[in-house]
């Protein structure tokens, strides 16, 4: 039998190496490092791992039924006997007894075999649940990481926009002092500056919110620089290929399949109650001064015993019917999980394709708006373009840049979601949760 896995063996490696920590000033954290760190410190993931530990012990308990049982019994006490042949009333003996019995089950309707298979499937289902939690934690970390990067960029854009409007206001004030401007233009430029200041303050709040979410998922507070990730992973070539991949390897579906196998074997375990039980028993007793007779009483037996319950009020049938209902319920849960998996893949795939098209047009829009802005700035300096035209174009360019930042972040998130929805996110980051490996196949049910 396999040796017992300790708590540290389950949680320590799991194939994960936590990066060495350097000072906050010199260390830049990558997305891969953040994902690994988030998984190993996730309370939800560790909870699932501990549940798998418990089922590992249950599996050892189920396999114990294959082995013989050894029972030792001993006792000592006072005994009086009164019957047709013996009367020791008031003059009893000190009774001493000892016995040992070894019993080996030879047949019980294959109940032990099915029970071991059932517990193994339950353990495998729990391992898949732990992997699914790790998969979800990885996606949460990716979202938080990309969101924080996005908010950093938006904050810089808001800051640049504020500085640009400050420069425009300073220019208008200088023009007014030189006699070529008016108070209306100053007020107009100052109003736009106040709006830019408001937007900058709002972006700071959004940035701090994103940072708080990042720290929550990671499980600790850091102030390190985030490295911009490059998506270099291979995605399925078509939507149908992505769906097929999800149905074969997503841990949620594999867990549902394992649950189905578990309930299926529970039905077989309960049906084994219909069969007789055959045991081989070897027993030896050694008694002293028993039944009112002085002396030694020894007994040695080697017996083949058959036990067969003929009626118990229909309890066995009720257990079978209950197990069948659980099996049918597990099948419906599996079918529901399949629908959810397909839906998730479709959402992520459609989002990726839609955002990719948006980005193409957004880049064209930014290019044309930037060219217009450069021309307007020159024309405004020459007095051939109004201040309102310049301010509107500045705002349009800034808004276009903001939308591009959001779209690029959404596109990256959609791609990582596809990896998550197809069960390929952990392998993509080369995260090997070795002790959660499942040796049985549950992808063909």
N, C-alpha and C positions, 0 to 999 in steps of 0.2 A: 504493500500500500504506500501511497505517497506520504511523505512527511508533512506535518502540519505547518502551514505558512503563518509566520508571525505577523503582528500588526505592522511592524516596520518594513517587512518584506513586501507587504502589499502596497504601502504608501510611499516607501522610500524611492525606489527607482522608477517603477512603472515605465521604464524606458526613457525617463525624462531627466535631463541634467540641467539643474538650475544654473544660469549664467553667473559667473563671478561678478561681485559687486564692486564697483569702483566709486570714486567720489562723484557727487551729483554734478560737479562742474565739468568733469572730463568724460563722463560716460554717456553715450547716446544709446538709447534702447531701440531695438529693432522690433518689428511686428512679430517675428518668429519667437523672439525672447519673451515678449509680453504674453503671447498665447501660451507658451509653456509654463510661465510663471503663474498665469491666471488659473490654469487647469490644476496644477499641483497644490495650489492653496485654496481651491474652491471648496467651500463647505458642502455644497450640494453634491459635487463629485465624490468627495471623501465619504459622504454618507452612503452613496451607492456602492462604493468599494467595501465598506464595512458590512453592508447587507450581503454582498457576495461572499465575504468571509464567513458569515453565519451559515450560508447555504453550503459552503465547502465542508463545514463540520457536519451538516445534515447529510451530505452525501456519504461521508465516512460512516455515519450512523446507519444509513440504509444498507451499505455493503456489509455491515457487521452481521446481518442475518445469514450470510453465506457460511459463517464460521460456527463451530460447535459452541455449546454453552456448558459451562462448568459451575455447578452449585455445590457449596459446602454448607452443611448444617450440623450443629452440635448443641447439646443441652444437658443440664443437670438439675435435679430437683427431687422432691419427696413424692412417693407414690404409694397409695393404698389400693388394694384390689379386693373386690368381693363378688364372687360368682359361684357357680355350681361346684367348682372344683377347688377354688382358692378363696381364703378369707384372711386378709392381713390387717383388718381393721384395728387401729390402735398400735399396730406393730409393723408399719410400712417399711419400705426399703428406699435407699437413695438411688434413684434411677439416673443412669448415665447413658447418653446416646450420641452417636456421631454418624454422619453419612456423607457421601460424595456421589454426585451424579453427573455424568457427561451425556449430553443429548445432541444429536445432529439431525437437522431436518433434511429429509430426503425428497419430499414433494409437498407443495402447498398450492397447487394450481398456478405455478410460475409467478406467484405474487411478489417474491423478492426480486426476481429479474425485472418485472415491470416497475416495481417501486424504485429500484436503482435508476432505471431509465428515466422515470418521472422526475426524480430529484436532480438528475444530471441536466435534464432539459430546463428545469426551474433555475438551476445555477447558471446555465448558459444564457437564459433569458435575462437574468440579473446582470450578467457580465455585459450583455448588449445594452441594457439600460444604463450601466455605468459609462460605456462607450458613447452612448447617445448624449448623456449629460456632458461628457468631455467635448463632444462635437458641438453641443449647444454653447458651452462656455467659450469654446474657441471662436464661434461666430459672434457671441456677445463682445468678446475682446476685440475682434476685428472691427466691429461696428463702432465700439467706443474709441478705438485707435484712429480709425479713419475720420470719425466725427470730430475728434480733437484736432487732427491735422486740418480739417476743413475750417473749423472755427478759428484756428490760428491764421489761416490765409484770409478769411473774411475780416478778421480783426485788423490785419495789416492793410487790407483794402480800405476799410473804414477810416483807418488812421491816415492813409495816403489821401483819401478823399477830403478829409478834414483839413489836412495841410494844404491841399490844392486850393480849397475855398479860402483859406486864410491868405494865401498868396494873391488870389484874385481880389480879395477885399483890400489888401495892402496896395495893390496896383490901382484900384478904383479911387482909393483915398488920395494917392499921389496924383492921379489925374485931376481930381477935384481941386487939390491945392494948386495945380498948374493951370486951373481955369478951363480945362477941357472936359470936365465931368460935372455931374450934378448930384444933389443929395438923394434923389430917387434911386440912382444907381448904387450909391453907397448903402442905402437901406436894403435894397434888393440883394446885394452881395452879402450883407451882414445876415439877412434872414436865411440865406442858403447856408451860411457858415453855421448858424445855430442849428439848422436841420442836420448838417453833417456832424456836429457835436452830439446831437441826440442819437443819431445812428451809431456813432462810435461808442457811446455809453451803453447802448443796447447790445452791441456786439461784444463788449466786454462781459456783460452779464451772460450772454450765450456761451462765451468761451469758458467762463468759470463753471457754468452748468455742465458743459461737456467734460471739463477736467474732473469734476466731482463724479460723473458717471464712470470715467476712465478709472479713477481710483477705487470706486466701488467694485468694479469687475476684477481689477487686478488684485485687490485685497490689501493694498498698502499705498501710502502716499509717496510719490516721487516728483522730482522737478527736473528730470532729465530731458534732453532733447530727443524728439521722436524722429527716427529716420524715415524718410518718404519711401514706402514700399513700392516695388515694381512687380506687377502681376505677370509672372512668367510660367504659370501653370497651364497644363493642357486641359482644355474643356472639351466636352463631347461636341462632335461636329454638327449634330442635329438635335432638335427637341426630342424626337422619339428615342434617339440614342441616350439622351440624358434620363428620360423616363425609365428606359430599360435598365440603366445602370442603377438608378435609385431603387427599383424593385428588387434588384439582386443583392445590393450591399448596404442599403441604409440601415443603421442599427435599430431604429424603431420598428421596421418591418421584420428584421431578423428576430428581434425580441418577441414580437407578436407571433411569429412562426414557432419559436421555441415554446411559448406559452401554449400554443395549440398542441404541440407534441406532449407537453406536460399533462394537459387535461385528457388527452387521448389515452395516455398510459394510466391515468387515475381510473378511468373506466375499466381497464384491464385488471388493475389491482383489486378493485371492488368485485369484479366478476370472479376473481380467484377464490372468493369466499364460498362460491358454489361447490368447490371441490373438497375432497377429503384431505386430511393432513397425515403424512406418514413420517414418523420419527424413529430413529435408532437410539436407544437409551442403554447406557451402561451405568449400573449403580452398585454401590457397596455400602452396607450398614454395619456398624459395630456398636452393639448395645450391651449394657451391664445392668443386671438386676431389674429387668423389666417385667411387667405384668405380674408382679408379686412372686417371681421365681428367681432365686439367687443363681448367679452364674452369668456366663457370656452368651449373647445371642447375636450371631453374625449371619449376614445374608448377602449374596452376590447374584445380581441379575443382569442378563443381556437380553433386551427385549426389543422387538419390532412392534411399535404401537401405531394403530390406525385410529384416527378420530374423525368423525364425520357428523356434522350438525345436520339434523333432519328438519328441524323447524325452530325458528326464533321470532315468530310473529311478523315475518316479512321485512325485517330490518335490512337484510342483505340486498333485497330488490330495491328498497328505498335508496340505499347508498348508490347502487348502480344508476338508478334513474336520476339522482342528483348529479352524479358525475357526468352523465350524458348531457344534461342541461348546461353544465359548466363548459363542456367541450363545444357545444353549439354556440354558446355565448362567446367563447374565445375565437371561434371562426368568424363571427360577426365583427368582433373588435379588430381582427386581422384585416377583414375586408374594408372596414372604415379607415384603418391606418393606410391601406393602399390608396384609397381615394385621396386622403389628405396628402400623402407623399406626391402623388401625381399633380395635385392642385398646386402644391408648393413649388414644384419644378416649373410648372407652366408660368406661374407668377414671376419667378426669378428670370426665366428665359425671356419672357415678353418684356420685362423691365429692361433687361440688358439690350435687346434689339432696339427698343424704343429710344432709350437714352443715347445709344450710339448714333442714331439718326439726328437726335436733337443737337448733339455736340458738333456734328458736321456743320449744321446751319449756324450754330452759335459762334463757331470760329469765323465763319464768313461774316457774320454780323459784327463781330468785334473788329475784324480787319477793316471793314468799310467804315465803322463808327470811329475807329482810331484815325483813319485817313481824313475823315471829315473834321475831327477834332483838331488835328494839326493845322488844317486849312483855316478853321474858324479862329484859332488862336492868332495866326498871322494876320488874318483879316481884321480881327478885333483891335490888334495893335495899330493897324493902319486906319482904323476908324470906319472900316467898310462892313463891319458886322456888329450887331447889337449885343449888349451884355446878356440879355435874356437868351439869345441864340447860343452864346458860349456856355452859359450856366446849364442850359438844358442838355447840350451835347456832352458836357462833362458828366452830368448825372446819368445820361444814357450809357456812356462808356463804362462808368463805374458799375451800373446795374448789370450790364452785359458781362463784365468780368466776374461779378458775384454769381450770376447764374451759371457761368462756365465752371467755376469752382464747385458749386453745388452739384452740377451734372457729372463732373468727373469723379467726385466722391461717391455719388449714387451709382455710377457705372461700376466702379471698383467694388462697392458693396454688393451689387447684383451678381458680379462674377464670383465673389466669395460665397454668396448665398447659393449659387449653383453647386459649388463644391460641397457645401454643407448639405444641401438637399439630396445630393447623389451619394452621400456618405464618403466623400473623398477629401474632406477638409483636413482631417488628422494626417492621413498619408501625405497630403500635399506639403504639410509643414514638417514631415518626417518625424512625427511624434509617435513613438512605439510604446503602447501600453501593454507590454509583453505579458504580464501576469493576468491580463484580461482576455488573453487569446482563447478562442473557442475552437476546439478541434472538430466538432461535429458540423455537418452541413444543414442549414435551415433555409436555403435559398430556392428550393424547388417545390415548396408546398403550395 
